[in-house]
Amino acid sequence: MKKGFTQHQVFTKQELIKRKFSIRKLSAGFTLIELLVVIAIIGILSSVVLTSLSGAQDKARKAAVISSLQSIMHELTMCDIDGGFGRTENPIVAGDYICVTPSGTVNTPMTNHTATWPNITGIGGTYGSARNAFSTGTYSYIATVNGATITCTYSTQVCS
């Protein structure tokens, strides 16, 4: 035998056909263990995705409630300029007027101020109370969503 050469076995055509057939037969599908491992991996990945999606839904609900509460600030600013009062009866009820007459009754809006407290229950929120008066500079109102309390303060025009 010459140096550097590897001796190969020579097969007949029939032997080659037999070998190819037997190799195909052995690798025709997946084993049960391989399938179970793939199913387990898919299950783990789907559970991770579902838990992260539920957290995203909670954040989206909170953002929607904050957006609704923040929109009330514009009406409160106009109400303050026109000499009206923010609602202080507790708890706040969706559909009640935001800006009321100096007498403070819920069903008597200031002239040209017919905006009402938006319904936030459809997006997972509930109103709490409104506190203080515009004149004190500390008028605020509260809502909760998913157990988190959101406080909006008129003087800073911030809901958090």
ABEGO torsion letter per residue (X at the ends): XBBGBBBBBBBBAAAAAAAAAAAAAAAABBBAAAAAAAAAAAAAAAAAAAAAAAAAAAAAAAAAAAAAAAAAAAAAAAAAAAGBBBBABOBBBBGBBABBBAAGBAABBBBGBABBBBBAAAAGBBBBBBBEBAAAGABBBBBBBGGBBBBBBAAAGBBX
